[in-house]
Amino acid sequence: MVQTSRAGADPGAAPPRPPGPGAPPAGDRAARRSRRRGGVVPWLFLAPALILFLYFKFIPMAQGLKMSFYEVRTFLGDRYVGGENYRTIVTDRSFVDAMWHTVLLAVGTTAGSILLGLVLALLVEGQARHLWLVRTAAFLPVVTTMAVVAEVWRIMYYPAADGPLNTIIGWLGVAPQPYLADEHSSLASILAVGVWRGAPYDMMIILAGLAGVDRTLYEAAAVDGAATWRRFRHVTMPALGPVFGILFTLAAIRGLRVFTEVFLLTNGAPNGSTEVLMTLIYKLGLQRGELGIAAAGSIVLFAATAVLTVCVRLLRRRESLG
């Protein structure tokens, strides 16, 4: 007896064709489609942020690069000048001085903030309950508005004999200092503010690195008779190598892009002794209307930051491979 077909099936329909010899199985095709959908979904979530970045960051950067090759004239139309704006930056005395001041501040604040952050991290490391209060107090400069910080330091730097800092150093027998009012001490005074503000941020990152150090290494070093300094030198410092690489990059970029401290404390005075690239670019672009030269200065600063970042990454990769 012939067996009847299943309900709902057409008895006269042709049976489905089997897949060809080169066709992937249906399960593989479904998995491939699922992977494609899984790769698209994150980009859909990122799309709003990427659009904002494109509109407010990358398009203005491209426009700034274009402006750096033009003499921007509001009513007469822009005039193409090629690399003249960049030649002006390289040869102009004010730009050269601003670059030198920027490098000095970047190197000084980077070294000072990392060193002071390391000392603070070693002092407040531990599990004691009271340490959270000390860490919070030490971290306050980072979260305080720079306008408030600048005003407080301006008061502390008051150059008269009865100024706060001059009063303190007067107790030690040191003569009153002019601080921001003198060409020879103004840049160092701003550098001190940058170190004071950046050290707590570096401290928190170093504390996170110290938390990841294997404690058994300290115990083994102590059993071998290593003193505290040798344990710090041969255990702590090598373990913090990757952390210092990150800190160096962040602090150096922060130093190269310094603007707020200088703008609020001196605005480049006295006599341009504290002028940095960011304040000079601001004055050229928004006060003097020389947008082409200001754009060229911005591109130079961006290139310096990018080169520094790439060099640090290459050094870290070489160290990890070595």
Secondary structure per residue as TSV (DSSP state, phi and psi in degrees):
chain	resnum	aa	ss	phi	psi
A	1	M	-	360.0	133.5
A	2	V	-	-76.1	131.6
A	3	Q	-	-75.6	132.9
A	4	T	-	-74.1	155.0
A	5	S	-	-74.9	163.7
A	6	R	-	-68.2	155.4
A	7	A	T	-62.8	139.3
A	8	G	T	86.9	-9.2
A	9	A	-	-94.9	144.1
A	10	D	-	-82.4	116.7
A	11	P	T	-65.2	-24.8
A	12	G	T	-90.5	-4.6
A	13	A	S	-73.9	149.1
A	14	A	-	-74.3	144.4
A	15	P	-	-65.0	150.5
A	16	P	-	-62.8	145.5
A	17	R	-	-73.1	138.6
A	18	P	-	-71.8	150.9
A	19	P	-	-61.4	147.4
A	20	G	-	-63.5	168.7
A	21	P	T	-65.0	-27.7
A	22	G	T	-97.4	-3.5
A	23	A	S	-81.3	138.9
A	24	P	-	-72.0	153.4
A	25	P	-	-60.6	156.8
A	26	A	H	-61.3	-36.0
A	27	G	H	-64.0	-38.2
A	28	D	H	-66.9	-39.8
A	29	R	H	-63.7	-41.0
A	30	A	H	-65.5	-40.1
A	31	A	H	-65.9	-37.7
A	32	R	H	-65.8	-42.3
A	33	R	H	-63.8	-38.6
A	34	S	H	-65.3	-39.4
A	35	R	H	-66.2	-39.3
A	36	R	H	-62.6	-43.6
A	37	R	H	-64.1	-39.1
A	38	G	H	-64.9	-29.6
A	39	G	H	-78.1	-24.3
A	40	V	H	-82.9	-35.6
A	41	V	H	-57.5	-46.9
A	42	P	H	-59.7	-36.2
A	43	W	H	-68.0	-31.0
A	44	L	H	-65.7	-38.6
A	45	F	H	-69.6	-33.7
A	46	L	H	-79.4	-16.5
A	47	A	H	-55.6	-46.0
A	48	P	H	-59.1	-44.3
A	49	A	H	-66.4	-39.2
A	50	L	H	-65.5	-36.5
A	51	I	H	-65.7	-42.3
A	52	L	H	-64.1	-42.1
A	53	F	H	-61.1	-43.0
A	54	L	I	-61.6	-42.9
A	55	Y	I	-78.2	-39.5
A	56	F	I	-101.0	-7.3
A	57	K	I	-125.3	-59.0
A	58	F	I	-74.8	-40.2
A	59	I	H	-65.2	-44.4
A	60	P	H	-62.0	-34.2
A	61	M	H	-63.9	-43.1
A	62	A	H	-64.6	-38.3
A	63	Q	H	-66.9	-38.2
A	64	G	H	-64.9	-39.8
A	65	L	H	-61.5	-40.6
A	66	K	H	-65.6	-42.8
A	67	M	H	-64.5	-27.4
A	68	S	T	-66.2	-14.1
A	69	F	T	-103.6	10.5
A	70	Y	E	-128.9	153.9
A	71	E	E	-91.4	108.9
A	72	V	-	-79.7	118.1
A	73	R	-	-124.0	119.6
A	74	T	T	-62.0	-47.9
A	75	F	T	-101.8	-22.5
A	76	L	T	-95.2	-8.9
A	77	G	-	93.3	147.0
A	78	D	-	-71.1	145.6
A	79	R	E	-119.9	126.2
A	80	Y	E	-70.6	127.4
A	81	V	-	-123.6	4.9
A	82	G	T	66.2	-130.0
A	83	G	T	-93.1	17.2
A	84	E	H	-61.5	-38.8
A	85	N	H	-63.6	-38.6
A	86	Y	H	-70.6	-36.0
A	87	R	H	-64.5	-36.3
A	88	T	H	-62.7	-41.2
A	89	I	H	-63.5	-42.5
A	90	V	H	-71.5	-33.9
A	91	T	H	-99.4	-22.3
A	92	D	-	-70.0	133.3
A	93	R	H	-63.1	-39.9
A	94	S	H	-65.2	-37.7
A	95	F	H	-69.3	-41.3
A	96	V	H	-61.9	-44.2
A	97	D	H	-64.0	-40.9
A	98	A	H	-64.4	-40.2
A	99	M	H	-61.9	-43.6
A	100	W	H	-63.4	-43.7
A	101	H	H	-63.6	-38.3
A	102	T	H	-64.0	-43.9
A	103	V	H	-63.7	-42.9
A	104	L	H	-61.1	-45.2
A	105	L	H	-65.5	-39.9
A	106	A	H	-63.5	-46.9
A	107	V	H	-66.2	-44.7
A	108	G	H	-66.0	-46.4
A	109	T	H	-69.3	-33.6
A	110	T	H	-65.0	-52.4
A	111	A	H	-65.2	-44.2
A	112	G	H	-66.9	-44.5
A	113	S	H	-68.5	-38.0
A	114	I	H	-67.9	-43.8
A	115	L	H	-64.3	-48.0
A	116	L	H	-66.9	-36.7
A	117	G	H	-63.7	-37.1
A	118	L	H	-65.1	-43.8
A	119	V	H	-62.3	-44.9
A	120	L	H	-63.5	-40.4
A	121	A	H	-63.7	-41.0
A	122	L	H	-67.1	-31.8
A	123	L	H	-75.1	-35.0
A	124	V	H	-103.7	6.3
A	125	E	-	-71.4	141.4
A	126	G	S	143.8	-178.8
A	127	Q	-	-112.3	6.6
A	128	A	-	-63.8	147.4
A	129	R	T	-67.1	-34.5
A	130	H	T	-74.4	-11.2
A	131	L	H	-70.4	-24.6
A	132	W	H	-64.1	-33.3
A	133	L	H	-69.2	-40.4
A	134	V	H	-66.0	-41.9
A	135	R	H	-64.2	-40.8
A	136	T	H	-63.4	-44.2
A	137	A	H	-63.7	-39.8
A	138	A	H	-69.2	-26.8
A	139	F	H	-86.8	-8.7
A	140	L	H	-57.0	-38.8
A	141	P	H	-57.3	-27.6
A	142	V	H	-72.1	-38.2
A	143	V	H	-93.0	-4.0
A	144	T	S	-81.7	139.2
A	145	T	-	-59.7	136.3
A	146	M	H	-64.0	-29.5
A	147	A	H	-63.7	-40.8
A	148	V	H	-68.1	-43.2
A	149	V	H	-59.7	-44.6
A	150	A	H	-63.9	-40.0
A	151	E	H	-67.3	-39.3
A	152	V	H	-63.1	-44.8
A	153	W	H	-70.1	-30.0
A	154	R	H	-63.6	-39.5
A	155	I	H	-67.6	-41.8
A	156	M	H	-65.8	-32.6
A	157	Y	T	-86.1	11.6
A	158	Y	-	-54.8	123.2
A	159	P	-	-76.1	-8.5
A	160	A	S	-70.8	166.4
A	161	A	T	-65.1	-27.0
A	162	D	T	-93.5	12.6
A	163	G	S	-66.1	155.6
A	164	P	H	-55.3	-52.2
A	165	L	H	-70.4	-38.8
A	166	N	H	-65.4	-32.3
A	167	T	H	-65.3	-42.4
A	168	I	H	-65.7	-47.8
A	169	I	H	-71.3	-20.7
A	170	G	H	-66.4	-32.4
A	171	W	H	-62.7	-26.2
A	172	L	T	-92.4	3.5
A	173	G	T	85.1	16.9
A	174	V	-	-95.8	139.3
A	175	A	-	-69.3	154.3
A	176	P	-	-59.2	142.5
A	177	Q	-	-111.1	148.5
A	178	P	-	-79.8	-22.7
A	179	Y	G	55.7	-113.8
A	180	L	G	-71.3	-15.1
A	181	A	G	-86.3	-3.6
A	182	D	S	-120.4	142.7
A	183	E	T	-64.8	-29.7
A	184	H	T	-85.3	-15.9
A	185	S	T	-119.9	-8.0
A	186	S	H	-66.6	-43.5
A	187	L	H	-66.1	-40.5
A	188	A	H	-65.1	-33.7
A	189	S	H	-67.1	-41.2
A	190	I	H	-67.0	-37.4
A	191	L	H	-60.1	-40.7
A	192	A	H	-62.3	-38.9
A	193	V	H	-64.4	-42.4
A	194	G	H	-62.4	-40.2
A	195	V	H	-66.5	-44.4
A	196	W	H	-60.8	-36.4
A	197	R	H	-81.6	-32.9
A	198	G	H	-87.6	-24.0
A	199	A	H	-61.5	-42.2
A	200	P	H	-62.1	-36.0
A	201	Y	H	-63.7	-45.1
A	202	D	H	-64.6	-34.1
A	203	M	H	-59.5	-44.3
A	204	M	H	-65.2	-39.0
A	205	I	H	-68.0	-39.8
A	206	I	H	-66.5	-36.8
A	207	L	H	-61.2	-39.9
A	208	A	H	-64.1	-37.9
A	209	G	H	-67.8	-39.0
A	210	L	H	-65.2	-31.9
A	211	A	H	-65.8	-23.4
A	212	G	T	-91.9	0.7
A	213	V	S	-75.5	133.0
A	214	D	-	-67.2	117.7
A	215	R	H	-69.2	-23.5
A	216	T	H	-65.5	-24.2
A	217	L	H	-67.0	-38.9
A	218	Y	H	-64.2	-41.2
A	219	E	H	-64.9	-41.7
A	220	A	H	-65.4	-40.3
A	221	A	H	-66.1	-38.0
A	222	A	H	-66.4	-37.8
A	223	V	H	-63.8	-36.0
A	224	D	T	-76.6	-1.1
A	225	G	T	90.6	14.7
A	226	A	-	-75.2	132.6
A	227	A	-	-75.8	176.6
A	228	T	H	-60.3	-43.9
A	229	W	H	-63.5	-39.7
A	230	R	H	-70.0	-35.9
A	231	R	H	-64.7	-40.4
A	232	F	I	-64.8	-41.6
A	233	R	I	-72.3	-41.6
A	234	H	I	-100.1	-10.6
A	235	V	I	-116.9	-55.5
A	236	T	I	-68.5	-50.8
A	237	M	H	-63.0	-45.3
A	238	P	H	-61.5	-35.7
A	239	A	H	-68.7	-27.8
A	240	L	T	-89.7	6.8
A	241	G	H	-54.6	-52.5
A	242	P	H	-61.9	-34.5
A	243	V	H	-64.6	-42.4
A	244	F	H	-65.3	-33.4
A	245	G	H	-61.9	-44.0
A	246	I	H	-65.8	-44.6
A	247	L	H	-63.0	-40.2
A	248	F	H	-61.3	-43.6
A	249	T	H	-63.2	-49.5
A	250	L	H	-64.5	-44.2
A	251	A	H	-68.3	-38.4
A	252	A	H	-66.1	-42.6
A	253	I	H	-64.0	-40.9
A	254	R	H	-61.2	-38.3
A	255	G	H	-71.4	-39.3
A	256	L	H	-67.2	-30.5
A	257	R	T	-98.3	19.8
A	258	V	-	-61.2	131.7
A	259	F	-	-147.2	-53.5
A	260	T	H	-61.2	-44.8
A	261	E	H	-60.2	-46.7
A	262	V	H	-67.2	-43.7
A	263	F	H	-62.7	-41.7
A	264	L	H	-80.9	-32.5
A	265	L	H	-85.3	-45.3
A	266	T	T	-132.9	-23.3
A	267	N	T	54.3	36.7
A	268	G	T	92.6	-13.4
A	269	A	-	-79.9	167.3
A	270	P	S	-84.8	135.5
A	271	N	T	56.5	37.5
A	272	G	T	72.5	13.6
A	273	S	T	-72.6	-16.3
A	274	T	T	-120.0	14.7
A	275	E	-	-67.4	129.0
A	276	V	-	-119.9	172.3
A	277	L	H	-59.8	-41.7
A	278	M	H	-65.8	-42.0
A	279	T	H	-69.5	-36.3
A	280	L	H	-67.3	-41.7
A	281	I	H	-62.0	-41.7
A	282	Y	H	-60.4	-45.7
A	283	K	I	-66.2	-42.5
A	284	L	I	-65.2	-43.1
A	285	G	I	-77.6	-45.2
A	286	L	I	-102.3	-15.8
A	287	Q	I	-108.9	-40.6
A	288	R	S	-99.5	-13.1
A	289	G	-	76.2	13.6
A	290	E	-	-89.4	72.6
A	291	L	H	-69.8	-31.3
A	292	G	H	-65.3	-47.3
A	293	I	H	-67.3	-39.1
A	294	A	H	-62.3	-40.4
A	295	A	H	-64.9	-39.9
A	296	A	H	-62.9	-40.4
A	297	G	H	-63.6	-38.1
A	298	S	H	-64.5	-39.9
A	299	I	H	-66.3	-39.5
A	300	V	H	-62.3	-43.0
A	301	L	H	-65.2	-41.2
A	302	F	H	-63.0	-42.0
A	303	A	H	-64.1	-40.9
A	304	A	H	-63.4	-41.4
A	305	T	H	-65.0	-42.9
A	306	A	H	-64.9	-42.8
A	307	V	H	-62.7	-43.1
A	308	L	H	-60.8	-44.6
A	309	T	H	-63.4	-44.6
A	310	V	H	-64.5	-41.6
A	311	C	H	-62.5	-42.0
A	312	V	H	-65.0	-41.3
A	313	R	H	-64.2	-39.8
A	314	L	H	-66.2	-39.3
A	315	L	H	-65.3	-41.5
A	316	R	H	-66.2	-38.1
A	317	R	H	-66.6	-39.0
A	318	R	H	-65.1	-39.3
A	319	E	H	-66.5	-39.1
A	320	S	H	-69.2	-35.5
A	321	L	H	-74.4	-31.5
A	322	G	-	-75.8	360.0
